[in-house]
């Protein structure tokens, strides 16, 4: 790979890192071509971008995108596949499901960048799988905020019905 090609890869990665708030680094070495093709197909079906690049080029692109971290540098050794996603936990779920379905131990999670938080190592996979998306969290907050308001409205409506019943009863007594 000559200098121009390397710069093209760095520029492409810089653009992807800059546009993505969620990306994972994984090790897919040792997988057969057939299994890697299945992994790529699974990524495509779930809207996850998968790209393999040299670690030195990844490091340069992270610096250029302003997402460099000493913590991320520690995981960039050996073969590295990058998974780009729109949802923070989608790649983690994909990795877990893929390993189970294909009966393999890889891809192995090296690290993840989720909204400027960094997760390192295979031990973080389960935590990442259980992460809720922004939309899920917003939905829960709205639900919690609506619940007390609905209770107040319900109490007022039932109270209004009781008050109307009492007034009706009193007016009927006065007319008798």
C-alpha positions as CSV (number, residue, x, y, z in Angstrom):
1,X,0.0,0.0,0.0
2,X,1.5,3.3,-1.1
3,X,1.3,6.7,0.7
4,X,-1.7,7.9,-1.4
5,X,-3.7,4.7,-0.6
6,X,-2.9,4.9,3.1
7,X,-4.0,8.6,3.1
8,X,-7.2,7.6,1.4
9,X,-7.9,4.9,4.1
10,X,-7.1,7.4,6.9
11,X,-9.4,10.0,5.3
12,X,-12.2,7.5,5.0
13,X,-11.8,6.3,8.6
14,X,-11.6,9.9,9.9
15,X,-14.9,10.7,8.2
16,X,-16.5,7.6,9.7
17,X,-15.1,8.2,13.2
18,X,-16.2,11.8,13.0
19,X,-19.7,10.9,12.0
20,X,-20.2,8.0,14.4
21,X,-20.8,8.2,18.1
22,X,-20.7,4.4,18.4
23,X,-17.9,2.2,17.2
24,X,-16.4,-1.1,18.3
25,X,-13.0,-2.7,17.8
26,X,-13.0,-6.5,17.5
27,X,-10.6,-9.3,16.7
28,X,-12.0,-11.6,14.1
29,X,-8.6,-13.3,13.3
30,X,-8.7,-17.1,12.9
31,X,-12.2,-17.2,11.5
32,X,-12.6,-19.0,8.2
33,X,-13.6,-17.1,5.1
34,X,-17.0,-18.6,5.2
35,X,-17.6,-17.5,8.8
36,X,-16.2,-14.0,8.0
37,X,-18.6,-13.7,5.1
38,X,-21.5,-14.7,7.4
39,X,-20.4,-12.0,9.9
40,X,-20.3,-9.4,7.1
41,X,-23.7,-10.4,6.0
42,X,-25.1,-10.2,9.5
43,X,-23.5,-6.7,9.9
44,X,-25.1,-5.6,6.6
45,X,-28.5,-6.9,7.6
46,X,-28.4,-5.0,10.9
47,X,-27.1,-1.8,9.4
48,X,-23.6,-2.1,11.0
49,X,-20.6,-1.1,9.0
50,X,-17.6,-3.5,9.2
51,X,-14.2,-2.5,8.1
52,X,-10.7,-4.0,8.7
53,X,-7.7,-1.6,8.7
54,X,-4.2,-1.4,10.0
55,X,-3.9,-0.3,13.6
56,X,-1.5,2.6,12.7
57,X,-4.0,3.9,10.2
58,X,-6.8,3.6,12.7
59,X,-4.8,5.5,15.3
60,X,-4.1,8.3,12.8
61,X,-7.7,8.5,11.9
62,X,-8.8,8.7,15.5
63,X,-6.4,11.6,16.1
64,X,-7.7,13.4,13.0
65,X,-11.3,12.8,14.1
66,X,-10.6,14.1,17.6
67,X,-11.5,10.8,19.3
68,X,-8.0,9.7,20.2
69,X,-7.5,8.1,23.6
70,X,-4.6,6.4,25.3
71,X,-7.1,3.7,26.4
72,X,-8.2,3.0,22.8
73,X,-4.5,2.8,21.7
74,X,-4.0,0.0,24.1
75,X,-6.5,-2.3,22.3
76,X,-5.1,-1.5,18.9
77,X,-2.8,-4.4,18.6
78,X,-3.1,-7.4,16.3
79,X,-5.8,-7.8,13.7
80,X,-8.6,-5.2,14.2
81,X,-12.1,-5.0,12.7
82,X,-14.1,-1.8,13.3
83,X,-17.9,-2.0,13.6
84,X,-19.7,1.3,13.1
85,X,-23.3,1.6,14.2
86,X,-26.2,4.0,14.7
87,X,-27.2,2.3,18.0
88,X,-24.8,2.0,20.9
89,X,-25.6,-1.6,21.7
90,X,-26.3,-3.1,18.3
91,X,-22.7,-4.3,17.6
92,X,-22.5,-5.9,21.1
93,X,-25.8,-7.7,20.5
94,X,-24.6,-8.8,17.0
95,X,-21.3,-10.2,18.4
96,X,-23.1,-12.1,21.1
97,X,-25.7,-13.5,18.8
98,X,-23.2,-14.3,16.0
99,X,-20.9,-16.3,18.3
100,X,-23.9,-18.3,19.6
101,X,-25.3,-19.0,16.2
102,X,-21.9,-19.8,14.5
103,X,-20.6,-21.7,17.6
104,X,-17.3,-19.7,17.6
105,X,-15.5,-17.6,20.2
106,X,-14.8,-14.7,17.9
107,X,-15.2,-11.9,17.0
108,X,-13.7,-11.0,20.4
109,X,-14.4,-7.5,21.7
110,X,-11.3,-5.4,22.1
111,X,-12.9,-2.1,23.0
112,X,-15.9,0.2,22.3
113,X,-16.5,3.9,22.0
114,X,-20.0,4.9,23.1
115,X,-20.8,8.6,23.2
116,X,-17.2,9.4,24.4
117,X,-17.3,6.6,27.0
118,X,-14.7,3.9,26.5
119,X,-15.3,0.2,27.3
120,X,-12.3,-2.1,27.1
121,X,-12.1,-5.9,26.8
122,X,-14.3,-8.9,26.5
123,X,-15.6,-8.4,30.0
124,X,-17.5,-5.3,28.9
125,X,-19.6,-7.2,26.3
126,X,-22.5,-8.0,28.6
127,X,-22.6,-4.4,29.9
128,X,-22.7,-3.2,26.3
129,X,-25.5,-5.6,25.3
130,X,-27.6,-4.3,28.2
131,X,-27.1,-0.6,27.3
132,X,-30.3,1.2,26.4
133,X,-30.5,3.4,23.4
134,X,-31.2,7.2,23.7
135,X,-34.7,6.6,22.3
136,X,-35.5,3.9,24.9
137,X,-34.2,6.2,27.7
138,X,-36.2,9.2,26.4
139,X,-39.3,7.0,26.2
140,X,-38.9,5.8,29.8
141,X,-38.4,9.4,31.0
142,X,-41.5,10.6,29.2
143,X,-43.5,7.7,30.6
144,X,-42.4,8.6,34.1
145,X,-43.2,12.2,33.6
146,X,-46.7,11.4,32.2
147,X,-47.6,9.0,34.9
148,X,-48.1,11.6,37.7
149,X,-49.9,14.0,35.4
150,X,-52.3,11.2,34.3
151,X,-52.9,10.4,38.0
152,X,-53.8,14.1,38.8
153,X,-56.1,14.3,35.8
154,X,-57.8,11.0,36.7
155,X,-58.3,12.2,40.3
156,X,-59.7,15.5,39.2
157,X,-62.1,13.8,36.8
158,X,-63.3,11.3,39.4
159,X,-63.5,14.1,42.0
160,X,-65.6,16.2,39.5
161,X,-68.0,13.3,39.0
162,X,-68.4,12.9,42.8
163,X,-69.0,16.6,43.2
164,X,-71.6,16.7,40.4
165,X,-73.3,13.7,42.1
166,X,-73.4,15.4,45.5
167,X,-74.7,18.7,44.0
168,X,-77.4,16.8,42.1
169,X,-78.4,14.9,45.3
170,X,-78.6,18.2,47.3
171,X,-80.7,19.9,44.6
172,X,-83.1,17.0,44.6
173,X,-83.5,17.2,48.4
174,X,-84.2,20.9,48.3
175,X,-86.9,20.5,45.6
176,X,-88.6,17.8,47.7
